[in-house]
């Protein structure tokens, strides 16, 4: 979904480029929209003693994460019906019941 934000400055605090406008919406509540973080990664550059690790020994961990976009920070939301990869799954394509 395209989400137009009033203030994008918070995105840089959670390692997201302010140029990003499309998010996968994971849920919503009274606070706002919960959206998928596009790619949260942690890079471990130090060993357990706090010493720098050589580049080939550094580890990168990719983490699934969601974050909140508060209702007050949303200008508009745009959905692309029937566009591949941007539409919701059809409830008519789901097998329900007995076979």
Contact map, one row per residue, 1 for C-alpha under 8 A:
111000000000000000000111100000000000000000000000000000000000000000000000000011110000010000000000000
111100000000000000001110000000000000000000000000000000000000000000000000000011100000000000000000000
111110000000000000001110000000000000000000000000000000000000000000000000011111000000000000000000000
011111000000000000001000000000000000000000000000000000000000000000000000011110000000000000000000000
001111110000000000000000000000000000000000000000000000000000000000000000111100000000000000000000000
000111110000000000000000000000000000000000000000000000000000000000000000111000000000000000000000000
000011111100000000000000000000000000000000000000000000000000000000000000100000000000000000000000000
000011111111000001000000000000000000000000000000000000000000000000000000000000000000000000000000000
000000111111100001000000000000000000000000000000000000000000000000000000000000000000000000000000000
000000111111110000000000000000000000000000000000000000000000000000000000000000000000000000000000000
000000011111111111000000000000000000000000000000000000000000000000000000000000000000000000000000000
000000011111111111000000000000000000000000000000000000000000000000000000000000000000000000000000000
000000001111111100000000000000000000000000000000000000000000000000000000000000000000000000000000000
000000000111111100000000000000000000000000000000000000000000000000000000000000000000000000000000000
000000000011111110000000000000000000000100000000000000000000000000000000000000000000000000000000000
000000000011111111010000000000000000110000000000000000000000000000000000000000000000000000000000000
000000000011001111110000000000000000000000000000000000000000000000000000000000000000000000000000000
000000011011000111111000000000000000000000000000000000000000000000000000000000000000000000000000000
000000000000000011111000000000000000000000000000000000000000000000000000000000000000000000000000000
000000000000000111111100000000000000000000000000000000000000000000000000000000000000000000000000000
011100000000000001111110000000000000000000000000000000000000000000000000000000000000000000000000000
111000000000000000011111000000000000000000000000000000000000000000000000000000000000000000000000000
111000000000000000001111100000000011110000000000000000000000000000000000000000000000000000000000000
100000000000000000000111110000000011000000000000000000000000000000000000000000000000000000000000000
100000000000000000000011111100001111000000000000000000000000000000000000000000000000000000000000000
000000000000000000000001111100001111000000000000000000000000000001000000000000000000000000000000000
000000000000000000000000111110001110000000000000000000000000000000000000000000000000000000000000000
000000000000000000000000111111111100000000000000000000000000000000000000000000000000000000000000000
000000000000000000000000001111111100000000000000000000000000000000000000000000000000000000000000000
000000000000000000000000000111110000000000000000000000000000000000000000000000000000000000000000000
000000000000000000000000000111111000000000000000000000000000000000010110000000000000000000000000000
000000000000000000000000000111111100000000000000000000000000000000011111000000000000000000000000000
000000000000000000000000111110111110000000000000000000000000000000011110000000000000000000000000000
000000000000000000000000111110011111000000000000000000000000000001111000000000000000000000000000000
000000000000000000000011111000001111100000000000000000000000000001111000000000000000000000000000000
000000000000000000000011110000000111110000000000000000000000000111100000000000000000000000000000000
000000000000000100000010000000000011111100000000000000000000000111100000000000000000000000000000000
000000000000000100000010000000000001111100000000000000000000000000000000000000000000000000000000000
000000000000000000000000000000000000111110000000000000000000011100000000000000000000000000000000000
000000000000001000000000000000000000111111000000000000000000011110000000000000000000000000000000000
000000000000000000000000000000000000001111100000000000000001111000000000000000000000000000000000000
000000000000000000000000000000000000000111110000000000000001111000000000000000000000000000000000000
000000000000000000000000000000000000000011111000000000000111100000000000000000000000000000000000000
000000000000000000000000000000000000000001111110000000000111000000000000000000000000000000000000000
000000000000000000000000000000000000000000111110000111100110000000000000000000000000000000000000000
000000000000000000000000000000000000000000011111111110000100000000000000000000000000000000000000000
000000000000000000000000000000000000000000011111111110000000000000000000000000000000000000000000000
000000000000000000000000000000000000000000000111111000000000000000000000000000000000000000000000000
000000000000000000000000000000000000000000000111111000000000000000000000000000000000000000000000000
000000000000000000000000000000000000000000000111111100000000000000000000000000000000000000000000000
000000000000000000000000000000000000000000000111111110000000000000000000000000000000000000000000000
000000000000000000000000000000000000000000001110011111000000000000000000000000000000000000000000000
000000000000000000000000000000000000000000001110001111101100000000000000000000000000000000000000000
000000000000000000000000000000000000000000001000000111111100000000000000000000000000000000000000000
000000000000000000000000000000000000000000001000000011111100000000000000000000000000000000000000000
000000000000000000000000000000000000000000000000000001111100000000000000000000000000000000000000000
000000000000000000000000000000000000000000000000000011111110000000000000000000000000000000000000000
000000000000000000000000000000000000000000111100000011111111000000000000000000000000000000000000000
000000000000000000000000000000000000000000111000000000001111100000000000000000000000000000000000000
000000000000000000000000000000000000000011110000000000000111110000000000000000000000000000000000000
000000000000000000000000000000000000000011100000000000000011111000000000000000000000000000000000000
000000000000000000000000000000000000001111000000000000000001111100000000000000000000000000000000000
000000000000000000000000000000000000001111000000000000000000111110000000000000000000000000000000000
000000000000000000000000000000000001101100000000000000000000011111000000000000000000000000000000000
000000000000000000000000000000000001100100000000000000000000001111100000000000000000000000000000000
000000000000000000000000010000000111100000000000000000000000000111110000000000000000000000000000000
000000000000000000000000000000000111100000000000000000000000000011111000000000000000000000000000000
000000000000000000000000000000111110000000000000000000000000000001111100000000000000000000000000000
000000000000000000000000000000011110000000000000000000000000000000111110110000000000000000000000000
000000000000000000000000000000111000000000000000000000000000000000011111110000000000000000000000000
000000000000000000000000000000111000000000000000000000000000000000001111110000000000000000000000000
000000000000000000000000000000010000000000000000000000000000000000000111110000000000000000000000000
000011100000000000000000000000000000000000000000000000000000000000001111111000000000000000000000000
001111000000000000000000000000000000000000000000000000000000000000001111111110000000000000000000000
001111000000000000000000000000000000000000000000000000000000000000000000111110000000000000000000000
001110000000000000000000000000000000000000000000000000000000000000000000011111000000000000000000000
111100000000000000000000000000000000000000000000000000000000000000000000011111100000000000000000000
111000000000000000000000000000000000000000000000000000000000000000000000000111110000000000000000000
110000000000000000000000000000000000000000000000000000000000000000000000000011111000011000000000000
100000000000000000000000000000000000000000000000000000000000000000000000000001111110011000000000000
000000000000000000000000000000000000000000000000000000000000000000000000000000111110011100000000000
000000000000000000000000000000000000000000000000000000000000000000000000000000011111011000000000000
000000000000000000000000000000000000000000000000000000000000000000000000000000011111111000000000000
000000000000000000000000000000000000000000000000000000000000000000000000000000000111111000000000000
000000000000000000000000000000000000000000000000000000000000000000000000000000000011111000000000000
100000000000000000000000000000000000000000000000000000000000000000000000000000111111111100000000000
000000000000000000000000000000000000000000000000000000000000000000000000000000111111111110000000000
000000000000000000000000000000000000000000000000000000000000000000000000000000001000011111000000000
000000000000000000000000000000000000000000000000000000000000000000000000000000000000001111101000000
000000000000000000000000000000000000000000000000000000000000000000000000000000000000000111111100000
000000000000000000000000000000000000000000000000000000000000000000000000000000000000000011111100000
000000000000000000000000000000000000000000000000000000000000000000000000000000000000000001111110000
000000000000000000000000000000000000000000000000000000000000000000000000000000000000000011111110000
000000000000000000000000000000000000000000000000000000000000000000000000000000000000000001111111000
000000000000000000000000000000000000000000000000000000000000000000000000000000000000000000011111100
000000000000000000000000000000000000000000000000000000000000000000000000000000000000000000000111110
000000000000000000000000000000000000000000000000000000000000000000000000000000000000000000000011111
000000000000000000000000000000000000000000000000000000000000000000000000000000000000000000000001111
000000000000000000000000000000000000000000000000000000000000000000000000000000000000000000000000111
